[in-house]
Amino acid sequence: MSKKRRTMTIGVLAKAAGIGVETIRYYQRRGLVAEPDKPYGSIRHYDDQALARLHFIRTAQWLGFSLDEIAELLTLQDGTHCDEARVLGEQKLASVREKISSLQRIERALDGLVQECCAQQSDVKCSLITSLFDGVEENTPRSH
């Protein structure tokens, strides 16, 4: 007995993937998801493979990959291009680490500015606002 393949309309597919119908259509225009043939006088039907591809795209986006990078990863999906996929992963990891470092510098600068605000007891202009106009140094906190 053969197992019947599950098919879904685009609305059911969107709900199963947790995304909007227009997002699926956008992915189709970008070439990330195939648009199934439309039988004459009927509607298109998607299978579990389309759902798996949408889950792949969402997971890759969560990891910070752009749609262009995801398209590149999808071309490597047959499993024989592990080295190329690893290189893309290493590049994304380096980018994430750079962003983390930048966010830590921003955190230190804001922490210094907030501390400076809390330390002021006079009727002078707000040091945080003044610092934003003057430009903030990455090695904040500044001396009082």
FENDA-V583736 format. One record per pair of residues at least 12 apart in sequence whose ideal C-beta (glycine too) atoms are under 8 Angstrom apart, sorted by the first residue. I is the first residue (numbers start at 1). J is the second residue. D is the distance in whole Angstrom. If there is no record, write none. Layout:
i | j | d
I | J | D
I | J | D
This chain:
i | j | d
5 | 47 | 6
5 | 48 | 7
6 | 47 | 7
6 | 48 | 6
7 | 45 | 4
7 | 46 | 7
7 | 47 | 6
8 | 45 | 7
8 | 46 | 5
8 | 47 | 7
8 | 50 | 8
8 | 51 | 7
9 | 43 | 6
9 | 44 | 7
9 | 45 | 7
9 | 46 | 7
10 | 24 | 6
10 | 25 | 8
10 | 44 | 7
10 | 46 | 7
12 | 46 | 8
13 | 46 | 4
13 | 50 | 6
13 | 51 | 6
13 | 54 | 7
16 | 51 | 6
17 | 51 | 6
17 | 54 | 4
17 | 55 | 7
17 | 58 | 7
18 | 58 | 7
19 | 54 | 7
19 | 58 | 7
24 | 54 | 7
27 | 54 | 7
27 | 57 | 7
27 | 67 | 8
30 | 67 | 6
30 | 71 | 7
31 | 71 | 7
32 | 53 | 7
32 | 57 | 6
32 | 67 | 7
32 | 70 | 6
32 | 71 | 6
32 | 74 | 7
33 | 50 | 6
33 | 53 | 6
33 | 54 | 7
33 | 57 | 8
34 | 50 | 7
36 | 50 | 8
53 | 74 | 8
56 | 70 | 8
56 | 74 | 7
56 | 77 | 8
57 | 70 | 6
60 | 73 | 6
63 | 92 | 7
64 | 92 | 6
64 | 95 | 7
64 | 96 | 6
65 | 88 | 8
65 | 92 | 6
69 | 88 | 6
69 | 92 | 7
72 | 88 | 7
73 | 85 | 6
73 | 88 | 6
76 | 88 | 8
105 | 138 | 5
108 | 138 | 8
108 | 139 | 8
108 | 140 | 6
108 | 141 | 7
109 | 136 | 5
109 | 137 | 7
109 | 138 | 6
109 | 140 | 4
111 | 140 | 8
111 | 141 | 7
112 | 140 | 3
112 | 141 | 3
112 | 142 | 6
113 | 127 | 7
113 | 128 | 5
113 | 131 | 6
113 | 136 | 7
113 | 140 | 6
113 | 141 | 8
114 | 128 | 7
115 | 141 | 6
116 | 128 | 7
116 | 131 | 8
116 | 141 | 7
116 | 142 | 7
116 | 144 | 7
119 | 144 | 6
